[in-house]
Amino acid sequence: MKHKLLLSSVLSLLTLTSMAQQPATSSDKGTPPGLGLGLNLSTNGVGLQIAHTLNKQGTLAARLEGRYLPLKAENLEVDVEGTSLIADLDTKFGSMGLMVDWHPFGNAFKITGGFAILLNDISGTAITKDSTKQGDIMLAPEEVGTLTFGLKAKASPYIGIGFGRAIPKTRFGFTFEVGSFYTGAQDVTFKATGMLEPSSSNEAVLQDNLSGLTWWPVMNFGFNFRLTQ
C-alpha cells in the first residue's frame, strides 16, 4: 500500500514540475541565504529540523532533522496457519539524519538526498489464544509457550522529491515531500519457547521472505519558520 501511495505521489509531482521548466522570473530565483526551523509530520515520525542555505542563490540548503513516533498495541488477535494467537506489539518509528535540498529551477520544486540513522524498531510477543490439551493435561496459553519477534531497520541513504523551502522567503512556509530510505535487507529475529520452540527455525525463512523489502517509503509535511531576515 505504501509503495502504491508513493508511486501516485511521485507521478503527481512530476506533472507539476512541467511549470518549473519555464524560465524563472527574478522573484522566483531561489531565496535569500538564512537559517530556518521546521516541524515535520511524517509517516516515519514527528520531529524538528534546523536548516541553513549553502549558496548565495539559496538553491541549496542543508537540514539536520530528527523524527520519532512510538506506538503500542495489545491483545491483537492474529491467525497463523489456523492457530489463533494473541499478540502485543511495541513499535517505534523515527530517524536522525542530514539532508540536502536542491532547487534546480530556482523555484519551490526540490530534489532531496541525504543519509539517516533509522530508529524503526518493531517487536512483539504472542501466545496461543486458547488452552491446549496435551494427553490428559490441559495447558494454559502461557504454559504452551511464547513467540518473540522483531524487525529493525538500518542506517540508510535517502532520496526524495517535493515542493517548498526549508528556509522560506517569508517568515512562514510549507513543504511537502515523498521519498524513500534504502534499507537493504532487514534484521529479523524470531524465537519461541515451550511447545512452540520448533517454530524458531522459521527465523531464516522470515529473513529470506523479507529480503526483497529494501526500500522504506516516506511522506513528509513540513511547517517551516525563517529565523533570519
C-alpha positions as CSV (number, residue, x, y, z in Angstrom):
1,M,0.0,0.0,0.0
2,K,2.8,2.4,0.9
3,H,4.5,1.7,-2.5
4,K,1.3,2.5,-4.4
5,L,0.9,5.7,-2.5
6,L,4.5,6.7,-3.1
7,L,4.2,6.0,-6.8
8,S,1.0,8.0,-7.1
9,S,2.5,11.0,-5.3
10,V,5.7,10.9,-7.4
11,L,3.6,10.9,-10.7
12,S,1.7,13.9,-9.4
13,L,4.8,15.8,-8.5
14,L,6.4,15.1,-11.9
15,T,3.3,16.5,-13.6
16,L,3.5,19.7,-11.6
17,T,7.2,20.2,-12.4
18,S,6.3,21.0,-16.0
19,M,5.7,24.5,-14.7
20,A,9.1,24.6,-13.2
21,Q,10.8,24.1,-16.6
22,Q,9.7,27.5,-17.7
23,P,12.1,30.4,-17.4
24,A,12.1,31.7,-13.8
25,T,11.5,35.4,-13.1
26,S,13.7,37.3,-10.8
27,S,11.3,36.8,-7.9
28,D,11.5,33.0,-8.4
29,K,15.2,32.6,-8.3
30,G,16.0,30.9,-5.0
31,T,15.6,32.5,-1.6
32,P,18.0,34.8,0.4
33,P,20.5,32.9,2.5
34,G,19.4,32.3,6.0
35,L,18.5,29.9,8.9
36,G,15.3,28.1,9.4
37,L,13.4,25.9,11.9
38,G,10.8,23.4,10.9
39,L,8.2,21.0,12.3
40,N,7.9,17.6,10.4
41,L,4.8,15.5,10.3
42,S,5.9,12.3,8.7
43,T,4.8,8.7,8.1
44,N,8.1,7.9,9.8
45,G,7.5,10.0,12.9
46,V,7.1,13.6,14.2
47,G,10.0,15.9,14.8
48,L,12.0,19.0,14.2
49,Q,14.6,20.2,11.8
50,I,17.1,23.1,11.5
51,A,18.2,24.3,8.1
52,H,20.8,26.6,6.5
53,T,21.3,27.7,2.9
54,L,24.6,26.6,1.3
55,N,24.9,29.2,-1.5
56,K,24.1,32.8,-2.2
57,Q,21.4,31.9,-4.7
58,G,19.5,30.0,-2.0
59,T,19.1,27.0,-4.3
60,L,20.9,24.6,-1.9
61,A,20.0,24.0,1.7
62,A,21.2,21.6,4.3
63,R,18.9,20.4,7.1
64,L,19.6,18.4,10.3
65,E,16.4,16.6,11.3
66,G,15.1,14.2,13.9
67,R,11.8,12.3,14.0
68,Y,10.2,9.8,16.4
69,L,6.9,8.1,17.0
70,P,6.3,5.2,19.4
71,L,3.2,3.1,19.1
72,K,1.9,0.2,21.1
73,A,-0.9,-2.3,20.6
74,E,-2.1,-5.0,23.0
75,N,-4.3,-8.1,22.7
76,L,-4.2,-8.2,18.9
77,E,-5.8,-11.5,17.6
78,V,-3.9,-13.0,14.6
79,D,-4.3,-16.3,12.7
80,V,-1.1,-18.2,11.9
81,E,-1.7,-21.3,9.9
82,G,-5.0,-22.0,11.6
83,T,-3.8,-21.2,15.1
84,S,-5.2,-18.2,16.9
85,L,-2.6,-16.1,18.7
86,I,-2.9,-13.0,20.9
87,A,0.0,-10.6,20.3
88,D,1.3,-7.5,21.9
89,L,3.3,-5.1,19.7
90,D,5.8,-2.4,20.7
91,T,6.6,-0.3,17.6
92,K,8.9,2.7,17.2
93,F,9.4,4.8,14.0
94,G,11.9,7.6,13.5
95,S,15.1,8.8,12.1
96,M,18.0,11.2,12.7
97,G,19.8,12.5,9.6
98,L,21.3,15.1,7.4
99,M,19.5,16.1,4.2
100,V,20.4,18.5,1.3
101,D,17.6,20.1,-0.7
102,W,18.4,21.2,-4.3
103,H,16.1,23.6,-6.2
104,P,17.3,23.0,-9.8
105,F,14.9,25.5,-11.3
106,G,15.2,28.2,-8.7
107,N,11.6,27.8,-7.6
108,A,9.8,25.7,-4.9
109,F,10.4,22.3,-6.6
110,K,13.2,20.4,-4.9
111,I,15.2,17.2,-5.1
112,T,16.5,15.9,-1.8
113,G,19.3,13.5,-0.9
114,G,20.9,12.5,2.4
115,F,21.7,9.9,5.0
116,A,19.9,8.9,8.2
117,I,20.1,6.6,11.1
118,L,16.7,4.9,11.2
119,L,15.1,4.3,14.6
120,N,12.5,1.9,13.2
121,D,12.1,-1.0,15.6
122,I,9.1,-3.4,15.6
123,S,9.0,-6.0,18.3
124,G,6.3,-8.1,19.9
125,T,5.3,-11.3,21.8
126,A,2.5,-13.7,21.1
127,I,0.8,-16.7,22.9
128,T,-1.9,-19.0,21.8
129,K,-5.4,-17.7,22.3
130,D,-6.8,-21.0,23.7
131,S,-5.6,-23.6,26.1
132,T,-4.1,-26.8,24.6
133,K,-4.7,-30.3,25.6
134,Q,-1.5,-32.5,26.0
135,G,-2.6,-36.0,26.7
136,D,-4.8,-35.8,29.8
137,I,-3.5,-32.4,30.8
138,M,-4.9,-29.1,29.7
139,L,-2.2,-26.4,29.3
140,A,-2.9,-22.7,29.7
141,P,-1.6,-20.5,26.8
142,E,1.3,-19.3,29.0
143,E,2.3,-22.9,29.6
144,V,2.2,-23.8,25.9
145,G,5.0,-21.3,25.0
146,T,5.7,-17.8,23.8
147,L,6.7,-16.4,20.4
148,T,9.0,-13.4,20.4
149,F,9.7,-11.5,17.1
150,G,11.4,-8.3,16.0
151,L,12.3,-6.2,12.9
152,K,14.9,-3.4,12.8
153,A,15.9,-1.1,10.1
154,K,19.5,0.2,9.5
155,A,21.3,3.4,8.8
156,S,20.2,4.3,5.3
157,P,20.7,6.7,2.3
158,Y,17.6,8.7,1.3
159,I,16.3,10.3,-1.9
160,G,13.1,12.2,-2.5
161,I,11.3,15.0,-4.4
162,G,8.9,17.7,-3.2
163,F,7.8,21.3,-3.1
164,G,8.6,24.1,-0.6
165,R,11.7,25.6,1.0
166,A,13.2,24.6,4.4
167,I,14.1,28.3,4.7
168,P,11.0,30.2,3.4
169,K,11.3,33.6,1.6
170,T,8.7,35.0,4.0
171,R,8.5,34.3,7.7
172,F,6.5,31.1,7.4
173,G,6.4,28.4,4.7
174,F,5.1,24.9,4.0
175,T,6.8,21.8,2.4
176,F,5.6,18.5,1.0
177,E,7.9,15.7,0.2
178,V,7.8,12.0,-0.8
179,G,10.8,9.7,-0.9
180,S,12.3,6.5,0.4
181,F,15.2,5.2,2.5
182,Y,17.2,2.4,1.1
183,T,17.5,-0.1,4.0
184,G,18.9,-3.2,2.3
185,A,18.0,-6.5,4.0
186,Q,16.0,-6.2,7.2
187,D,17.3,-7.5,10.6
188,V,14.7,-10.1,11.7
189,T,14.5,-12.1,14.9
190,F,12.1,-14.9,15.7
191,K,12.3,-17.0,18.8
192,A,9.9,-19.5,20.5
193,T,9.8,-21.3,23.9
194,G,8.0,-24.3,25.3
195,M,6.0,-26.4,22.9
196,L,6.4,-23.7,20.3
197,E,10.2,-23.9,20.3
198,P,10.4,-25.8,17.0
199,S,8.9,-22.7,15.3
200,S,12.2,-20.9,15.9
201,S,13.6,-22.5,12.8
202,N,11.3,-20.1,10.8
203,E,13.7,-17.2,11.5
204,A,15.7,-17.9,8.5
205,V,12.6,-18.3,6.4
206,L,11.3,-14.9,7.5
207,Q,14.6,-13.3,6.8
208,D,14.6,-14.7,3.3
209,N,11.0,-13.6,2.7
210,L,11.7,-10.0,3.8
211,S,15.0,-9.8,1.8
212,G,13.2,-8.1,-1.1
213,L,11.9,-5.3,1.1
214,T,14.9,-3.0,0.7
215,W,13.1,0.4,0.5
216,W,11.2,2.2,3.2
217,P,8.8,4.8,1.6
218,V,8.2,8.1,3.5
219,M,5.8,11.0,3.1
220,N,6.5,14.2,4.9
221,F,4.7,17.5,5.6
222,G,6.7,20.4,7.0
223,F,5.8,23.7,8.6
224,N,8.9,26.0,8.4
225,F,9.9,29.3,10.1
226,R,12.6,31.6,8.9
227,L,14.8,32.7,11.8
228,T,16.8,35.3,9.9
229,Q,15.8,38.4,7.9
